[in-house]
Amino acid sequence: MVPLIVNVERSGEKELEGGFRVSGRNVNLWVRVYQTEYGRRVRLTVSYNDGYRWINTPPIWMDKGLLDEFLTRLSRLSATLF
């Protein structure tokens, strides 16, 4: 299976538009945006199939500063692929 990116619908009142999922073989990376008591945050989780069931990892919550740093590092990695 070739990994693909799929938009996901909001699942609750605190969730904002713009969430998506990156799906691969027996693994999903979920990226969702929430309005929290600490402001807007991005929530990253991974779900994977262990052969019997789907397991969800604990979330990583990112504010704008941490998300910007994460994106900068991903951009550097992307530049090495060309």
Phi and psi restraints in degrees (range 20) as a CNS / XPLOR table:
assign (resid 1 and name C) (resid 2 and name N)
       (resid 2 and name CA) (resid 2 and name C) 1.0 -80.7 20.0 2
assign (resid 2 and name N) (resid 2 and name CA)
       (resid 2 and name C) (resid 3 and name N) 1.0 129.8 20.0 2
assign (resid 2 and name C) (resid 3 and name N)
       (resid 3 and name CA) (resid 3 and name C) 1.0 -57.3 20.0 2
assign (resid 3 and name N) (resid 3 and name CA)
       (resid 3 and name C) (resid 4 and name N) 1.0 143.4 20.0 2
assign (resid 3 and name C) (resid 4 and name N)
       (resid 4 and name CA) (resid 4 and name C) 1.0 -142.3 20.0 2
assign (resid 4 and name N) (resid 4 and name CA)
       (resid 4 and name C) (resid 5 and name N) 1.0 159.4 20.0 2
assign (resid 4 and name C) (resid 5 and name N)
       (resid 5 and name CA) (resid 5 and name C) 1.0 -109.2 20.0 2
assign (resid 5 and name N) (resid 5 and name CA)
       (resid 5 and name C) (resid 6 and name N) 1.0 130.0 20.0 2
assign (resid 5 and name C) (resid 6 and name N)
       (resid 6 and name CA) (resid 6 and name C) 1.0 -129.3 20.0 2
assign (resid 6 and name N) (resid 6 and name CA)
       (resid 6 and name C) (resid 7 and name N) 1.0 133.3 20.0 2
assign (resid 6 and name C) (resid 7 and name N)
       (resid 7 and name CA) (resid 7 and name C) 1.0 -68.4 20.0 2
assign (resid 7 and name N) (resid 7 and name CA)
       (resid 7 and name C) (resid 8 and name N) 1.0 146.6 20.0 2
assign (resid 7 and name C) (resid 8 and name N)
       (resid 8 and name CA) (resid 8 and name C) 1.0 -120.8 20.0 2
assign (resid 8 and name N) (resid 8 and name CA)
       (resid 8 and name C) (resid 9 and name N) 1.0 148.6 20.0 2
assign (resid 8 and name C) (resid 9 and name N)
       (resid 9 and name CA) (resid 9 and name C) 1.0 -80.8 20.0 2
assign (resid 9 and name N) (resid 9 and name CA)
       (resid 9 and name C) (resid 10 and name N) 1.0 155.3 20.0 2
assign (resid 9 and name C) (resid 10 and name N)
       (resid 10 and name CA) (resid 10 and name C) 1.0 -59.2 20.0 2
assign (resid 10 and name N) (resid 10 and name CA)
       (resid 10 and name C) (resid 11 and name N) 1.0 144.3 20.0 2
assign (resid 10 and name C) (resid 11 and name N)
       (resid 11 and name CA) (resid 11 and name C) 1.0 -116.5 20.0 2
assign (resid 11 and name N) (resid 11 and name CA)
       (resid 11 and name C) (resid 12 and name N) 1.0 4.5 20.0 2
assign (resid 11 and name C) (resid 12 and name N)
       (resid 12 and name CA) (resid 12 and name C) 1.0 -170.1 20.0 2
assign (resid 12 and name N) (resid 12 and name CA)
       (resid 12 and name C) (resid 13 and name N) 1.0 171.1 20.0 2
assign (resid 12 and name C) (resid 13 and name N)
       (resid 13 and name CA) (resid 13 and name C) 1.0 -64.0 20.0 2
assign (resid 13 and name N) (resid 13 and name CA)
       (resid 13 and name C) (resid 14 and name N) 1.0 -36.3 20.0 2
assign (resid 13 and name C) (resid 14 and name N)
       (resid 14 and name CA) (resid 14 and name C) 1.0 -81.4 20.0 2
assign (resid 14 and name N) (resid 14 and name CA)
       (resid 14 and name C) (resid 15 and name N) 1.0 -11.6 20.0 2
assign (resid 14 and name C) (resid 15 and name N)
       (resid 15 and name CA) (resid 15 and name C) 1.0 -82.4 20.0 2
assign (resid 15 and name N) (resid 15 and name CA)
       (resid 15 and name C) (resid 16 and name N) 1.0 136.3 20.0 2
assign (resid 15 and name C) (resid 16 and name N)
       (resid 16 and name CA) (resid 16 and name C) 1.0 -99.2 20.0 2
assign (resid 16 and name N) (resid 16 and name CA)
       (resid 16 and name C) (resid 17 and name N) 1.0 163.5 20.0 2
assign (resid 16 and name C) (resid 17 and name N)
       (resid 17 and name CA) (resid 17 and name C) 1.0 -65.1 20.0 2
assign (resid 17 and name N) (resid 17 and name CA)
       (resid 17 and name C) (resid 18 and name N) 1.0 156.9 20.0 2
assign (resid 17 and name C) (resid 18 and name N)
       (resid 18 and name CA) (resid 18 and name C) 1.0 111.1 20.0 2
assign (resid 18 and name N) (resid 18 and name CA)
       (resid 18 and name C) (resid 19 and name N) 1.0 -0.7 20.0 2
assign (resid 18 and name C) (resid 19 and name N)
       (resid 19 and name CA) (resid 19 and name C) 1.0 -70.3 20.0 2
assign (resid 19 and name N) (resid 19 and name CA)
       (resid 19 and name C) (resid 20 and name N) 1.0 154.0 20.0 2
assign (resid 19 and name C) (resid 20 and name N)
       (resid 20 and name CA) (resid 20 and name C) 1.0 -151.8 20.0 2
assign (resid 20 and name N) (resid 20 and name CA)
       (resid 20 and name C) (resid 21 and name N) 1.0 170.0 20.0 2
assign (resid 20 and name C) (resid 21 and name N)
       (resid 21 and name CA) (resid 21 and name C) 1.0 -132.4 20.0 2
assign (resid 21 and name N) (resid 21 and name CA)
       (resid 21 and name C) (resid 22 and name N) 1.0 136.2 20.0 2
assign (resid 21 and name C) (resid 22 and name N)
       (resid 22 and name CA) (resid 22 and name C) 1.0 -104.1 20.0 2
assign (resid 22 and name N) (resid 22 and name CA)
       (resid 22 and name C) (resid 23 and name N) 1.0 116.9 20.0 2
assign (resid 22 and name C) (resid 23 and name N)
       (resid 23 and name CA) (resid 23 and name C) 1.0 -108.5 20.0 2
assign (resid 23 and name N) (resid 23 and name CA)
       (resid 23 and name C) (resid 24 and name N) 1.0 133.4 20.0 2
assign (resid 23 and name C) (resid 24 and name N)
       (resid 24 and name CA) (resid 24 and name C) 1.0 -128.6 20.0 2
assign (resid 24 and name N) (resid 24 and name CA)
       (resid 24 and name C) (resid 25 and name N) 1.0 -163.7 20.0 2
assign (resid 24 and name C) (resid 25 and name N)
       (resid 25 and name CA) (resid 25 and name C) 1.0 -74.8 20.0 2
assign (resid 25 and name N) (resid 25 and name CA)
       (resid 25 and name C) (resid 26 and name N) 1.0 108.7 20.0 2
assign (resid 25 and name C) (resid 26 and name N)
       (resid 26 and name CA) (resid 26 and name C) 1.0 62.1 20.0 2
assign (resid 26 and name N) (resid 26 and name CA)
       (resid 26 and name C) (resid 27 and name N) 1.0 23.9 20.0 2
assign (resid 26 and name C) (resid 27 and name N)
       (resid 27 and name CA) (resid 27 and name C) 1.0 -149.8 20.0 2
assign (resid 27 and name N) (resid 27 and name CA)
       (resid 27 and name C) (resid 28 and name N) 1.0 142.9 20.0 2
assign (resid 27 and name C) (resid 28 and name N)
       (resid 28 and name CA) (resid 28 and name C) 1.0 -131.5 20.0 2
assign (resid 28 and name N) (resid 28 and name CA)
       (resid 28 and name C) (resid 29 and name N) 1.0 138.0 20.0 2
assign (resid 28 and name C) (resid 29 and name N)
       (resid 29 and name CA) (resid 29 and name C) 1.0 -106.5 20.0 2
assign (resid 29 and name N) (resid 29 and name CA)
       (resid 29 and name C) (resid 30 and name N) 1.0 117.1 20.0 2
assign (resid 29 and name C) (resid 30 and name N)
       (resid 30 and name CA) (resid 30 and name C) 1.0 -100.1 20.0 2
assign (resid 30 and name N) (resid 30 and name CA)
       (resid 30 and name C) (resid 31 and name N) 1.0 130.7 20.0 2
assign (resid 30 and name C) (resid 31 and name N)
       (resid 31 and name CA) (resid 31 and name C) 1.0 -125.9 20.0 2
assign (resid 31 and name N) (resid 31 and name CA)
       (resid 31 and name C) (resid 32 and name N) 1.0 115.1 20.0 2
assign (resid 31 and name C) (resid 32 and name N)
       (resid 32 and name CA) (resid 32 and name C) 1.0 -132.2 20.0 2
assign (resid 32 and name N) (resid 32 and name CA)
       (resid 32 and name C) (resid 33 and name N) 1.0 154.9 20.0 2
assign (resid 32 and name C) (resid 33 and name N)
       (resid 33 and name CA) (resid 33 and name C) 1.0 -116.4 20.0 2
assign (resid 33 and name N) (resid 33 and name CA)
       (resid 33 and name C) (resid 34 and name N) 1.0 131.9 20.0 2
assign (resid 33 and name C) (resid 34 and name N)
       (resid 34 and name CA) (resid 34 and name C) 1.0 -127.9 20.0 2
assign (resid 34 and name N) (resid 34 and name CA)
       (resid 34 and name C) (resid 35 and name N) 1.0 150.0 20.0 2
assign (resid 34 and name C) (resid 35 and name N)
       (resid 35 and name CA) (resid 35 and name C) 1.0 -93.3 20.0 2
assign (resid 35 and name N) (resid 35 and name CA)
       (resid 35 and name C) (resid 36 and name N) 1.0 113.4 20.0 2
assign (resid 35 and name C) (resid 36 and name N)
       (resid 36 and name CA) (resid 36 and name C) 1.0 -112.7 20.0 2
assign (resid 36 and name N) (resid 36 and name CA)
       (resid 36 and name C) (resid 37 and name N) 1.0 176.6 20.0 2
assign (resid 36 and name C) (resid 37 and name N)
       (resid 37 and name CA) (resid 37 and name C) 1.0 -67.5 20.0 2
assign (resid 37 and name N) (resid 37 and name CA)
       (resid 37 and name C) (resid 38 and name N) 1.0 -13.7 20.0 2
assign (resid 37 and name C) (resid 38 and name N)
       (resid 38 and name CA) (resid 38 and name C) 1.0 -101.0 20.0 2
assign (resid 38 and name N) (resid 38 and name CA)
       (resid 38 and name C) (resid 39 and name N) 1.0 8.2 20.0 2
assign (resid 38 and name C) (resid 39 and name N)
       (resid 39 and name CA) (resid 39 and name C) 1.0 106.0 20.0 2
assign (resid 39 and name N) (resid 39 and name CA)
       (resid 39 and name C) (resid 40 and name N) 1.0 -170.8 20.0 2
assign (resid 39 and name C) (resid 40 and name N)
       (resid 40 and name CA) (resid 40 and name C) 1.0 -74.3 20.0 2
assign (resid 40 and name N) (resid 40 and name CA)
       (resid 40 and name C) (resid 41 and name N) 1.0 136.0 20.0 2
assign (resid 40 and name C) (resid 41 and name N)
       (resid 41 and name CA) (resid 41 and name C) 1.0 -137.7 20.0 2
assign (resid 41 and name N) (resid 41 and name CA)
       (resid 41 and name C) (resid 42 and name N) 1.0 149.8 20.0 2
assign (resid 41 and name C) (resid 42 and name N)
       (resid 42 and name CA) (resid 42 and name C) 1.0 -97.7 20.0 2
assign (resid 42 and name N) (resid 42 and name CA)
       (resid 42 and name C) (resid 43 and name N) 1.0 136.9 20.0 2
assign (resid 42 and name C) (resid 43 and name N)
       (resid 43 and name CA) (resid 43 and name C) 1.0 -114.2 20.0 2
assign (resid 43 and name N) (resid 43 and name CA)
       (resid 43 and name C) (resid 44 and name N) 1.0 118.4 20.0 2
assign (resid 43 and name C) (resid 44 and name N)
       (resid 44 and name CA) (resid 44 and name C) 1.0 -105.3 20.0 2
assign (resid 44 and name N) (resid 44 and name CA)
       (resid 44 and name C) (resid 45 and name N) 1.0 129.0 20.0 2
assign (resid 44 and name C) (resid 45 and name N)
       (resid 45 and name CA) (resid 45 and name C) 1.0 -137.8 20.0 2
assign (resid 45 and name N) (resid 45 and name CA)
       (resid 45 and name C) (resid 46 and name N) 1.0 157.0 20.0 2
assign (resid 45 and name C) (resid 46 and name N)
       (resid 46 and name CA) (resid 46 and name C) 1.0 -121.8 20.0 2
assign (resid 46 and name N) (resid 46 and name CA)
       (resid 46 and name C) (resid 47 and name N) 1.0 135.0 20.0 2
assign (resid 46 and name C) (resid 47 and name N)
       (resid 47 and name CA) (resid 47 and name C) 1.0 -119.7 20.0 2
assign (resid 47 and name N) (resid 47 and name CA)
       (resid 47 and name C) (resid 48 and name N) 1.0 140.1 20.0 2
assign (resid 47 and name C) (resid 48 and name N)
       (resid 48 and name CA) (resid 48 and name C) 1.0 -142.4 20.0 2
assign (resid 48 and name N) (resid 48 and name CA)
       (resid 48 and name C) (resid 49 and name N) 1.0 154.9 20.0 2
assign (resid 48 and name C) (resid 49 and name N)
       (resid 49 and name CA) (resid 49 and name C) 1.0 -99.8 20.0 2
assign (resid 49 and name N) (resid 49 and name CA)
       (resid 49 and name C) (resid 50 and name N) 1.0 122.9 20.0 2
assign (resid 49 and name C) (resid 50 and name N)
       (resid 50 and name CA) (resid 50 and name C) 1.0 -90.5 20.0 2
assign (resid 50 and name N) (resid 50 and name CA)
       (resid 50 and name C) (resid 51 and name N) 1.0 12.3 20.0 2
assign (resid 50 and name C) (resid 51 and name N)
       (resid 51 and name CA) (resid 51 and name C) 1.0 104.0 20.0 2
assign (resid 51 and name N) (resid 51 and name CA)
       (resid 51 and name C) (resid 52 and name N) 1.0 -20.0 20.0 2
assign (resid 51 and name C) (resid 52 and name N)
       (resid 52 and name CA) (resid 52 and name C) 1.0 -124.4 20.0 2
assign (resid 52 and name N) (resid 52 and name CA)
       (resid 52 and name C) (resid 53 and name N) 1.0 -34.9 20.0 2
assign (resid 52 and name C) (resid 53 and name N)
       (resid 53 and name CA) (resid 53 and name C) 1.0 -153.7 20.0 2
assign (resid 53 and name N) (resid 53 and name CA)
       (resid 53 and name C) (resid 54 and name N) 1.0 164.8 20.0 2
assign (resid 53 and name C) (resid 54 and name N)
       (resid 54 and name CA) (resid 54 and name C) 1.0 -88.0 20.0 2
assign (resid 54 and name N) (resid 54 and name CA)
       (resid 54 and name C) (resid 55 and name N) 1.0 132.6 20.0 2
assign (resid 54 and name C) (resid 55 and name N)
       (resid 55 and name CA) (resid 55 and name C) 1.0 -117.3 20.0 2
assign (resid 55 and name N) (resid 55 and name CA)
       (resid 55 and name C) (resid 56 and name N) 1.0 134.6 20.0 2
assign (resid 55 and name C) (resid 56 and name N)
       (resid 56 and name CA) (resid 56 and name C) 1.0 -105.6 20.0 2
assign (resid 56 and name N) (resid 56 and name CA)
       (resid 56 and name C) (resid 57 and name N) 1.0 134.8 20.0 2
assign (resid 56 and name C) (resid 57 and name N)
       (resid 57 and name CA) (resid 57 and name C) 1.0 -80.9 20.0 2
assign (resid 57 and name N) (resid 57 and name CA)
       (resid 57 and name C) (resid 58 and name N) 1.0 159.3 20.0 2
assign (resid 57 and name C) (resid 58 and name N)
       (resid 58 and name CA) (resid 58 and name C) 1.0 -61.7 20.0 2
assign (resid 58 and name N) (resid 58 and name CA)
       (resid 58 and name C) (resid 59 and name N) 1.0 150.4 20.0 2
assign (resid 58 and name C) (resid 59 and name N)
       (resid 59 and name CA) (resid 59 and name C) 1.0 -75.6 20.0 2
assign (resid 59 and name N) (resid 59 and name CA)
       (resid 59 and name C) (resid 60 and name N) 1.0 154.8 20.0 2
assign (resid 59 and name C) (resid 60 and name N)
       (resid 60 and name CA) (resid 60 and name C) 1.0 -110.4 20.0 2
assign (resid 60 and name N) (resid 60 and name CA)
       (resid 60 and name C) (resid 61 and name N) 1.0 119.3 20.0 2
assign (resid 60 and name C) (resid 61 and name N)
       (resid 61 and name CA) (resid 61 and name C) 1.0 -95.8 20.0 2
assign (resid 61 and name N) (resid 61 and name CA)
       (resid 61 and name C) (resid 62 and name N) 1.0 131.8 20.0 2
assign (resid 61 and name C) (resid 62 and name N)
       (resid 62 and name CA) (resid 62 and name C) 1.0 -125.1 20.0 2
assign (resid 62 and name N) (resid 62 and name CA)
       (resid 62 and name C) (resid 63 and name N) 1.0 131.3 20.0 2
assign (resid 62 and name C) (resid 63 and name N)
       (resid 63 and name CA) (resid 63 and name C) 1.0 -87.8 20.0 2
assign (resid 63 and name N) (resid 63 and name CA)
       (resid 63 and name C) (resid 64 and name N) 1.0 -178.3 20.0 2
assign (resid 63 and name C) (resid 64 and name N)
       (resid 64 and name CA) (resid 64 and name C) 1.0 -59.6 20.0 2
assign (resid 64 and name N) (resid 64 and name CA)
       (resid 64 and name C) (resid 65 and name N) 1.0 -42.7 20.0 2
assign (resid 64 and name C) (resid 65 and name N)
       (resid 65 and name CA) (resid 65 and name C) 1.0 -62.4 20.0 2
assign (resid 65 and name N) (resid 65 and name CA)
       (resid 65 and name C) (resid 66 and name N) 1.0 -47.0 20.0 2
assign (resid 65 and name C) (resid 66 and name N)
       (resid 66 and name CA) (resid 66 and name C) 1.0 -67.5 20.0 2
assign (resid 66 and name N) (resid 66 and name CA)
       (resid 66 and name C) (resid 67 and name N) 1.0 -39.2 20.0 2
assign (resid 66 and name C) (resid 67 and name N)
       (resid 67 and name CA) (resid 67 and name C) 1.0 -63.8 20.0 2
assign (resid 67 and name N) (resid 67 and name CA)
       (resid 67 and name C) (resid 68 and name N) 1.0 -41.5 20.0 2
assign (resid 67 and name C) (resid 68 and name N)
       (resid 68 and name CA) (resid 68 and name C) 1.0 -60.5 20.0 2
assign (resid 68 and name N) (resid 68 and name CA)
       (resid 68 and name C) (resid 69 and name N) 1.0 -43.2 20.0 2
assign (resid 68 and name C) (resid 69 and name N)
       (resid 69 and name CA) (resid 69 and name C) 1.0 -63.7 20.0 2
assign (resid 69 and name N) (resid 69 and name CA)
       (resid 69 and name C) (resid 70 and name N) 1.0 -42.7 20.0 2
assign (resid 69 and name C) (resid 70 and name N)
       (resid 70 and name CA) (resid 70 and name C) 1.0 -60.3 20.0 2
assign (resid 70 and name N) (resid 70 and name CA)
       (resid 70 and name C) (resid 71 and name N) 1.0 -45.6 20.0 2
assign (resid 70 and name C) (resid 71 and name N)
       (resid 71 and name CA) (resid 71 and name C) 1.0 -64.9 20.0 2
assign (resid 71 and name N) (resid 71 and name CA)
       (resid 71 and name C) (resid 72 and name N) 1.0 -37.8 20.0 2
assign (resid 71 and name C) (resid 72 and name N)
       (resid 72 and name CA) (resid 72 and name C) 1.0 -60.4 20.0 2
assign (resid 72 and name N) (resid 72 and name CA)
       (resid 72 and name C) (resid 73 and name N) 1.0 -44.7 20.0 2
assign (resid 72 and name C) (resid 73 and name N)
       (resid 73 and name CA) (resid 73 and name C) 1.0 -67.4 20.0 2
assign (resid 73 and name N) (resid 73 and name CA)
       (resid 73 and name C) (resid 74 and name N) 1.0 -38.8 20.0 2
assign (resid 73 and name C) (resid 74 and name N)
       (resid 74 and name CA) (resid 74 and name C) 1.0 -64.4 20.0 2
assign (resid 74 and name N) (resid 74 and name CA)
       (resid 74 and name C) (resid 75 and name N) 1.0 -38.0 20.0 2
assign (resid 74 and name C) (resid 75 and name N)
       (resid 75 and name CA) (resid 75 and name C) 1.0 -63.1 20.0 2
assign (resid 75 and name N) (resid 75 and name CA)
       (resid 75 and name C) (resid 76 and name N) 1.0 -40.0 20.0 2
assign (resid 75 and name C) (resid 76 and name N)
       (resid 76 and name CA) (resid 76 and name C) 1.0 -62.4 20.0 2
assign (resid 76 and name N) (resid 76 and name CA)
       (resid 76 and name C) (resid 77 and name N) 1.0 -42.7 20.0 2
assign (resid 76 and name C) (resid 77 and name N)
       (resid 77 and name CA) (resid 77 and name C) 1.0 -62.4 20.0 2
assign (resid 77 and name N) (resid 77 and name CA)
       (resid 77 and name C) (resid 78 and name N) 1.0 -42.3 20.0 2
assign (resid 77 and name C) (resid 78 and name N)
       (resid 78 and name CA) (resid 78 and name C) 1.0 -61.1 20.0 2
assign (resid 78 and name N) (resid 78 and name CA)
       (resid 78 and name C) (resid 79 and name N) 1.0 -38.9 20.0 2
assign (resid 78 and name C) (resid 79 and name N)
       (resid 79 and name CA) (resid 79 and name C) 1.0 -63.9 20.0 2
assign (resid 79 and name N) (resid 79 and name CA)
       (resid 79 and name C) (resid 80 and name N) 1.0 -27.9 20.0 2
assign (resid 79 and name C) (resid 80 and name N)
       (resid 80 and name CA) (resid 80 and name C) 1.0 -76.8 20.0 2
assign (resid 80 and name N) (resid 80 and name CA)
       (resid 80 and name C) (resid 81 and name N) 1.0 -12.2 20.0 2
assign (resid 80 and name C) (resid 81 and name N)
       (resid 81 and name CA) (resid 81 and name C) 1.0 -82.1 20.0 2
assign (resid 81 and name N) (resid 81 and name CA)
       (resid 81 and name C) (resid 82 and name N) 1.0 -9.2 20.0 2
